Each structure stands twice: as structure tokens, then as C-alpha cells.
Amino acid sequence: MLARSKLARAIALPLGALALGALLTGCPDMFGPLPVIDPTPIVSQETVRAARQQCQAELASAPAAVALDGVTDTTGGMSKKDVARLLTEVGLSYVEVALRDGDGKPPELVRDELNFNPWPAAHGAGYYARMSLGDEGDADCYTGIRSGWLFTSDVPVRPGSCLRVTYAVQPTGRYEISGQALPDNSDLWRWRLQERATGATLLSFTDMFGAVRRAYGFAPESGYPLASDCHWHGYAQLMSRLAASAPARQAMARHVVQQQTLPPPALPRTWYQGDVAPALSLPVSLRPNLLERIRERDLGWQQSWALAGKHGAWVWNKWLLLPGQNLIKRLPEDGPAGRWLAFDGELIFVEQRQWGGWLLVAGFDDAMRPLWRARMELILPPEVAACSPEIRGVEPPDDGDLHLMWLLQGASAQCQDAKGYPLTATATLRQGELRRVRREGKIGASPS
């Protein structure tokens, strides 16, 4: 466990850097004598045993989940990742935190684990910040971030949503997470989830955070919720058991898109490689300025969601987007290399490269059941016949046809433009041809 924690990293990284420098330069004393580790552990074995015994007993009686609308955290341990997870994956309606002064820096809403992109707060100690999902344009939408992006700009937050932040001098949540040292042993720390009005404890875990904090100054972490680590990470155990109430889950659908994972098609690999009929012959047209357009087609989450709304479905970054169902489905990554496309109510798989003069194109429904397959032969212009086409995307089918975009790979100068970039090209699958291969390549219940 220790090897996974910040404690181990705090010890190992400085020593590793010093030792490596000495070995590489051949000067063991270039930084002075290597530091000697005090063999006395920072936590006594008695404390370890006491923490393990208490936390294991608490684990045995703790519920697997506690359903809440939201929670107030007074520990200072809440991180940006925690807020994103609780408001999206878990589905809480709000997360409230007790703010702290910034130790010489502007106060922040929550911990920034990497000190890379903090979320500045409008107030410090003595205030609480309540965070929830809202609609873009709301008066309380958070605009304090100086650089980078918020999790509300990415999957699974529905485009058009924002992070709302309000401030108050008193907590507003019904339930509160707190932590404090035990009266008889300050090495031990007890984390509680309590109902504020009654003081009733819903969850409680004990660990050795008091000793670790004194030695290294770490904040509590939520990233190690393993039962075997309970005596080190009681806060993580508590956080991992927070769940959304039914009203909170219902309200979440307004701002969070549901997620599913599609299984890989239950097909033998020979299904992709055997004799396939019918055949499609698609002329390839060189498009000298398509590389920038291919990059533009690598759209972000919000633009892709808009395209999915227009066309009924869209594939973006291994996700099938289905706005009509408020749903995204993770596409399988096993099987042959290629591109998944959404077109005319179907998922279409296009093999990535043309081997042996042809490549596979196949249709599936949104449960990954095969519907049809065909062999597609790309007819290249003679001057680039030695190049290898690689599927890179699809343009929006505004005219009803499927416009495939390709890079022409190859070491030959014929496959490169004047700047040394791969040539780009398009091949169009017309609606009539698609109807034909759907009919002629239709698959029965037991494909072979």
C-alpha cells in the first residue's frame, strides 16, 4: 500500500534523484553525503494495529452506500476530481465545502492536486462554497478559472451546462463530512458523515492521518478506497460510499448524459478476414487541402453533440452519441483497427487500411449485432497507386451520402505533399450503393 501513496513518493523521489545524479556523474559527494533514513517509523506499531483494528471493525458494519442529495465537506480534502465525480458519476445535486485561506495565495474552492489549474474562490475562511450543475447563462455560473477548462466542458456533462457556485457564511447541506483526532491518540483520525441537525453518524472510519499529516503535511485523499488500505485512507473509504438519492439521480439527467459500454461484436476474427461479398468500388479523389479539414473534423465534445442532434447519432472519440436518448455508448476497442461511423441509423465499421487490394466495411445496430458486410475496393489515381489509404474520418452527411476522408500513407515522395505531409483524399459512398450492399450483404442469425 505504501508504495502507492504520496508518503512513499515523498521519500523515494528525492532520494532517487540524488542517487541517480551521483551515479551518472561518478561523484558520490557532489551533493554532500546521501541522506540517512531514520529507521524509526513515523507511526508506531501500536498505532498501526489500533488503526487497523478499528477501521476493519468499522468496515464490517458500514453500509455499502449512503444515499444523499448532497454533502458538505469541512475537511479540506475535497479535490477538483472529487467534485467532478460526485456531480456526474455519483449524481449528487450539490457539493458544499468549507473554504480556507490560501497560505499567502488566493483562496481556492477545492484542492488542486497538481497545482496546475486552480479554481479561485471569491471568499476564504469563514465562508462555504456550494457547487452544482446549472445552465449556461445562469447568474451563478463559475467564471473564475484563469486557464484550462472545467469538467463541465467534457463528457459526460451535457453541452449547455455550467458549474454554479454560490457562497454563504453558514453551511446549507443536510449532511456533513468532518474529521478530527481521537482524544486519547492524536495519531489516529476519525472521519465521519453526520446529519448536521441531529449529529447522527451515518458512516465513520478511523485511520492514521494524524501522524502522516504531522510528518508530511498531506491533505486527506480520496484515491485509495481499498479495504486493505482502510487504516491509511479512512477518508477515501467514506467518500467511496457516497451515493445519490433517487430525486438527485432524476434531476441529474438534465445536465449529465447517461453512459453505457458496448460489448465487442461476438464474431470470430476470420469474420473480418474471410471472403466477403458484395463488393464496392469507390474512386478516390485527391484533396490537397483536406489535412486541415480532417483536423477540424476531429471536433470537440460540444460540437459533436450538436452534430449528433442534427443527424440522430454521431461517433466522437470512441463514443456513440445518441442525444434523443440522452445517452452515450462507449464503442469497443477490441478487434481489427478501423473507424466507427454513425450513418443513417446504423453503426458502420470501416477497416483502417486496405490490405490485399480491399478493406472491410460492415454495418451494426447500436447493440453491436452485425447487420451486413461488404468488401470495399478503393480505386486510387495512377500517380498515387503505391500509397496506402488510411481511414481518418467522415464528413457530416448533409447531402445524404457518406463522405469518407483518407490519408495516403507511404515512404515514397508520391504519397507526400510539398511540406512532407501525407496526401489527403476523399471517397464517397452514395446512398444507392449503400442500400445495395445492405441488401446483398445482409447477415443471417449465425454469421460465419
C-alpha positions in Angstrom: 0.0 0.0 0.0 2.7 2.4 1.0 4.3 2.2 -2.5 1.1 3.7 -3.9 0.8 6.6 -1.6 2.1 10.1 -1.5 4.2 9.1 1.5 6.2 6.7 -0.5 6.6 9.1 -3.3 7.7 11.9 -0.9 10.5 9.6 0.3 11.5 7.9 -2.9 11.7 10.7 -5.4 14.3 13.0 -3.7 16.5 10.0 -2.8 16.2 8.6 -6.3 17.2 11.9 -7.8 20.2 12.3 -5.6 21.4 8.7 -6.1 20.9 8.9 -9.9 22.9 12.2 -10.1 25.8 10.7 -8.1 25.9 7.6 -10.3 25.7 9.4 -13.6 28.5 11.9 -12.7 30.7 9.5 -10.8 30.8 11.9 -7.9 29.1 10.4 -4.9 29.8 13.5 -2.8 28.6 16.1 -5.4 25.6 16.9 -3.2 27.2 16.0 0.1 26.6 12.7 1.9 23.5 10.9 0.9 20.8 11.3 3.5 20.3 8.7 6.1 16.8 7.5 6.7 15.8 7.3 10.4 14.8 3.7 10.9 12.2 4.8 13.5 8.8 4.6 11.7 6.7 7.7 11.7 3.9 5.7 13.1 4.3 3.3 16.0 3.3 -0.3 15.5 0.8 0.1 18.3 -0.9 2.9 16.4 -0.9 0.9 13.2 -2.5 -2.1 15.0 -5.1 0.2 16.7 -6.0 2.0 13.4 -6.3 -1.3 11.5 -8.4 -2.9 14.2 -10.8 0.0 14.5 -11.1 0.5 10.7 -11.7 -3.1 10.0 -14.4 -3.2 12.6 -16.0 -0.1 11.0 -15.8 -1.7 7.6 -17.6 -4.8 8.8 -20.6 -2.8 9.9 -20.6 0.0 7.4 -23.3 0.1 4.7 -22.1 -0.2 1.1 -23.6 3.1 0.2 -25.4 6.1 1.8 -27.9 7.9 -0.5 -27.8 11.7 -0.3 -29.0 14.7 -2.2 -25.7 16.4 -1.5 -23.0 16.8 1.1 -20.9 19.5 2.9 -17.2 18.8 3.4 -15.4 20.6 6.2 -12.1 18.6 6.0 -10.2 20.5 3.3 -9.7 17.2 1.5 -12.1 17.7 -1.4 -10.3 17.9 -4.8 -11.4 19.1 -8.2 -11.6 15.4 -9.3 -13.9 14.7 -6.3 -16.3 17.4 -7.3 -16.5 16.3 -10.9 -17.0 12.6 -9.8 -19.7 13.4 -7.2 -21.7 15.7 -9.5 -21.5 13.4 -12.6 -20.6 9.8 -11.9 -22.3 9.7 -8.5 -25.0 12.1 -9.3 -25.3 14.3 -6.2 -27.2 17.5 -6.7 -24.6 19.6 -4.9 -21.2 19.6 -3.2 -20.5 22.2 -0.5 -17.1 22.9 1.0 -15.8 24.9 3.9 -13.4 27.4 2.4 -9.9 28.1 3.7 -7.4 30.8 3.4 -4.7 30.3 0.8 -1.5 30.4 2.9 -0.2 33.5 1.0 -2.1 32.6 -2.2 -5.6 33.5 -3.2 -8.1 31.1 -1.7 -9.3 28.1 -3.8 -12.7 26.4 -4.0 -11.1 22.9 -3.6 -7.7 21.3 -3.7 -5.8 21.4 -7.0 -3.8 18.2 -6.7 -1.3 19.1 -9.4 -1.2 22.9 -8.7 -1.8 23.2 -12.4 -5.2 24.8 -12.9 -6.6 26.1 -9.6 -10.2 27.1 -9.1 -10.0 30.5 -7.3 -12.7 31.3 -4.7 -14.3 34.7 -4.1 -14.0 34.2 -0.4 -11.8 32.5 2.1 -12.1 31.1 5.6 -15.4 31.7 7.3 -17.4 31.0 4.1 -18.9 28.0 2.4 -19.0 27.4 -1.4 -21.8 25.3 -2.8 -21.2 23.8 -6.3 -23.8 22.3 -8.5 -24.6 21.9 -12.2 -26.7 24.6 -13.9 -27.5 26.1 -17.3 -25.1 28.3 -19.2 -26.2 31.9 -18.7 -27.2 31.4 -15.1 -26.1 34.3 -12.9 -24.0 31.9 -10.7 -22.1 30.1 -13.4 -18.5 29.9 -12.4 -16.1 32.1 -14.4 -13.2 32.4 -12.0 -10.9 29.9 -13.8 -7.9 31.6 -15.3 -6.7 29.0 -17.7 -7.5 25.5 -18.9 -11.0 24.0 -18.8 -13.6 22.8 -16.4 -15.0 19.3 -16.3 -18.4 20.8 -17.4 -16.9 21.2 -20.9 -16.4 17.5 -21.3 -18.1 14.1 -21.2 -20.5 13.3 -19.6 -21.8 16.8 -18.8 -24.5 17.8 -21.3 -23.4 20.7 -23.5 -25.1 23.9 -22.4 -24.4 23.2 -18.7 -22.1 25.1 -16.3 -20.7 24.8 -12.8 -22.8 27.0 -10.5 -21.0 28.4 -7.4 -22.7 30.2 -4.5 -21.3 31.4 -1.2 -22.7 31.5 2.3 -21.4 32.1 5.9 -23.4 29.1 7.2 -23.5 25.6 5.7 -26.7 24.7 3.9 -26.3 20.9 3.4 -28.2 18.4 5.5 -25.2 16.0 5.7 -21.6 16.9 6.7 -18.2 15.2 6.4 -15.8 16.1 9.2 -12.5 14.7 10.6 -10.7 15.1 13.9 -8.1 13.4 16.0 -9.1 11.0 18.7 -8.9 12.5 22.2 -6.6 9.7 23.5 -4.3 9.3 20.5 -3.7 12.2 18.1 -2.0 9.9 15.6 -5.5 8.4 14.9 -8.1 10.4 13.0 -11.8 9.7 12.7 -13.7 10.7 9.6 -17.5 11.0 9.9 -20.5 11.5 7.8 -23.2 13.0 10.0 -26.6 14.5 9.8 -26.0 18.1 10.9 -29.3 18.7 12.6 -29.2 15.7 14.9 -25.5 14.8 15.0 -26.4 11.2 14.0 -23.4 9.3 12.4 -24.1 7.5 9.1 -20.5 6.5 8.4 -17.3 6.5 10.4 -13.8 5.4 9.6 -10.5 5.6 11.6 -7.0 5.9 10.1 -3.5 7.2 10.9 -3.9 10.5 9.2 -2.8 12.5 12.3 0.7 11.0 12.2 1.0 11.3 8.4 -0.1 15.0 8.4 2.4 15.9 11.2 5.2 14.3 9.3 4.4 15.4 5.7 1.6 17.9 5.7 -0.6 15.9 3.4 -4.3 16.6 2.9 -6.7 13.7 3.1 -7.0 11.8 -0.2 -10.0 10.0 -1.8 -7.9 8.0 -4.3 -7.3 4.8 -2.3 -10.6 3.2 -1.2 -9.3 -0.3 -0.9 -10.4 -2.2 2.2 -6.8 -3.3 2.9 -5.8 0.4 3.0 -8.5 1.5 5.4 -6.2 2.3 8.3 -4.2 4.6 5.9 -7.1 6.1 4.0 -10.3 6.3 6.0 -11.4 9.5 4.2 -11.2 7.5 0.9 -13.4 4.8 2.4 -16.0 7.3 3.4 -16.0 9.1 0.0 -16.3 5.9 -1.9 -19.6 5.1 -0.2 -21.5 8.3 -1.1 -24.4 7.7 -3.4 -27.1 9.8 -5.0 -30.7 9.7 -3.8 -33.5 8.9 -6.2 -34.5 12.6 -6.6 -30.9 13.6 -7.1 -30.4 11.0 -9.9 -33.6 12.1 -11.6 -32.6 15.7 -11.5 -29.1 14.8 -12.8 -30.5 13.8 -16.2 -30.9 17.5 -17.1 -27.2 18.1 -17.0 -25.5 14.7 -17.2 -25.6 12.3 -20.1 -26.1 8.6 -19.3 -23.2 6.3 -20.2 -23.1 2.7 -21.3 -20.3 0.4 -22.7 -21.0 -1.7 -25.7 -19.5 -5.2 -25.8 -17.3 -6.1 -28.7 -19.1 -7.9 -31.5 -19.3 -11.7 -30.8 -17.6 -12.6 -34.0 -14.6 -14.7 -34.9 -11.6 -12.8 -36.3 -12.0 -14.8 -39.5 -15.3 -13.0 -40.0 -13.4 -9.8 -40.8 -10.8 -11.6 -43.0 -12.7 -14.2 -45.0 -14.4 -14.0 -48.4 -16.8 -11.1 -48.3 -19.4 -10.1 -50.8 -20.7 -8.0 -52.3 -18.0 -5.6 -53.5 -17.9 -1.8 -53.6 -15.6 0.1 -55.9 -15.0 3.7 -54.8 -12.9 6.1 -56.8 -10.6 8.1 -54.6 -10.2 11.8 -55.3 -7.1 13.7 -54.1 -8.0 16.7 -51.9 -4.8 18.7 -51.4 -6.1 20.9 -48.6 -8.0 18.2 -46.7 -5.5 17.8 -43.8 -6.7 20.9 -42.0 -10.3 19.8 -42.6 -9.5 16.4 -41.2 -8.2 18.1 -38.1 -11.3 20.3 -37.9 -13.5 17.2 -38.2 -11.8 16.0 -35.0 -14.4 18.0 -33.2 -14.8 18.5 -29.5 -17.5 17.1 -27.3 -19.9 20.0 -27.6 -19.7 20.4 -31.4 -20.0 16.6 -31.9 -23.1 16.5 -29.6 -24.7 19.2 -31.8 -23.9 17.1 -34.9 -25.5 14.1 -33.2 -28.6 16.1 -32.5 -28.8 17.1 -36.2 -28.2 13.7 -37.7 -29.7 11.5 -34.9 -26.3 9.9 -34.0 -22.6 10.7 -34.3 -19.4 8.9 -33.4 -16.9 11.0 -31.4 -13.7 9.8 -29.7 -14.9 6.2 -29.3 -18.3 7.3 -28.2 -21.6 6.8 -30.0 -23.6 9.9 -29.2 -27.4 9.5 -29.0 -28.9 12.8 -27.9 -32.5 11.6 -28.4 -31.9 9.1 -25.6 -29.7 11.4 -23.5 -27.2 8.5 -23.9 -23.6 7.9 -25.0 -22.2 4.4 -25.6 -18.6 3.5 -25.4 -17.5 1.7 -28.5 -15.4 -1.5 -28.3 -11.7 -1.2 -28.9 -11.0 -4.8 -29.4 -10.9 -6.4 -32.9 -9.4 -5.1 -36.2 -8.1 -1.5 -36.4 -10.6 0.8 -38.1 -13.1 3.6 -37.7 -16.6 3.5 -36.3 -19.1 5.8 -38.0 -22.7 6.6 -37.4 -24.8 6.9 -40.6 -28.4 6.5 -41.5 -29.4 4.8 -38.2 -26.5 2.3 -38.2 -23.0 2.0 -36.8 -20.6 1.4 -39.7 -17.2 0.0 -39.2 -14.5 0.8 -41.9 -11.3 -1.2 -41.7 -8.4 1.2 -41.2 -6.1 0.1 -44.1 -6.5 -1.6 -47.4 -4.7 -5.0 -47.4 -4.7 -7.3 -50.4 -6.5 -4.7 -52.5 -9.6 -4.3 -50.4 -10.9 -3.5 -46.9 -14.0 -4.4 -44.9 -17.0 -2.2 -44.4 -19.8 -3.6 -42.2 -23.0 -2.3 -40.5 -24.1 -3.0 -36.9 -27.0 -1.9 -34.8 -26.5 0.0 -31.6 -26.3 -3.3 -29.6 -23.3 -4.4 -31.8 -25.2 -7.0 -33.7 -23.9 -7.4 -37.2 -26.4 -6.4 -40.0 -24.3 -6.6 -43.2 -20.8 -6.6 -44.5 -19.1 -5.9 -47.8 -15.6 -5.6 -49.4 -14.6 -2.1 -50.4 -12.0 -1.5 -53.1 -10.5 1.9 -53.3 -9.5 3.0 -56.8 -6.5 5.3 -56.4 -5.3 7.7 -59.1 -2.4 6.2 -61.0 0.2 8.7 -59.6 -0.5 7.5 -56.0 -1.3 3.9 -56.7 1.6 2.8 -54.4 0.2 4.7 -51.4 -1.7 3.0 -48.6 -5.1 4.7 -47.8 -5.9 5.0 -44.1 -9.4 6.0 -42.9 -9.4 9.2 -40.9 -13.0 10.3 -40.5 -16.3 11.2 -42.1 -17.8 14.5 -43.1 -21.3 15.3 -42.0 -23.7 13.7 -44.5 -25.6 16.9 -45.4 -26.4 15.6 -48.9 -27.3 12.0 -47.8 -24.1 10.4 -49.0 -21.2 9.1 -46.8 -18.0 11.1 -47.5 -15.0 9.2 -46.2 -11.7 11.1 -45.6 -8.4 9.3 -46.0 -4.7 9.9 -45.5 -2.4 8.3 -48.2 0.5 6.8 -46.3 3.8 5.7 -47.7 7.5 6.5 -47.7 7.5 7.5 -51.4 7.5 11.2 -52.2 4.4 10.4 -54.3 2.5 10.0 -51.1 3.5 13.4 -49.6 2.8 17.0 -50.4 5.4 19.7 -50.8 5.7 20.1 -47.0 6.2 16.4 -46.4 2.8 15.7 -45.0 0.7 12.7 -46.2 -1.6 13.4 -49.1 -5.3 13.6 -48.4 -8.3 12.3 -50.3 -12.0 11.5 -50.2 -14.1 8.6 -51.4 -17.9 8.9 -51.4 -20.4 6.1 -50.7 -23.6 7.0 -52.3 -27.0 6.2 -50.8 -27.9 3.9 -53.6 -24.7 1.9 -53.3 -25.2 1.7 -49.5 -28.8 0.3 -50.0 -27.4 -2.3 -52.4 -24.7 -3.6 -50.1 -27.2 -3.6 -47.1 -29.5 -5.8 -49.2 -26.9 -8.1 -50.8 -24.6 -8.3 -47.7 -27.4 -8.9 -45.2 -26.3 -11.2 -42.4 -28.4 -14.0 -41.0 -28.7 -15.0 -37.4 -25.5 -17.0 -37.4 -22.8 -15.3 -39.4 -19.7 -17.4 -40.4 
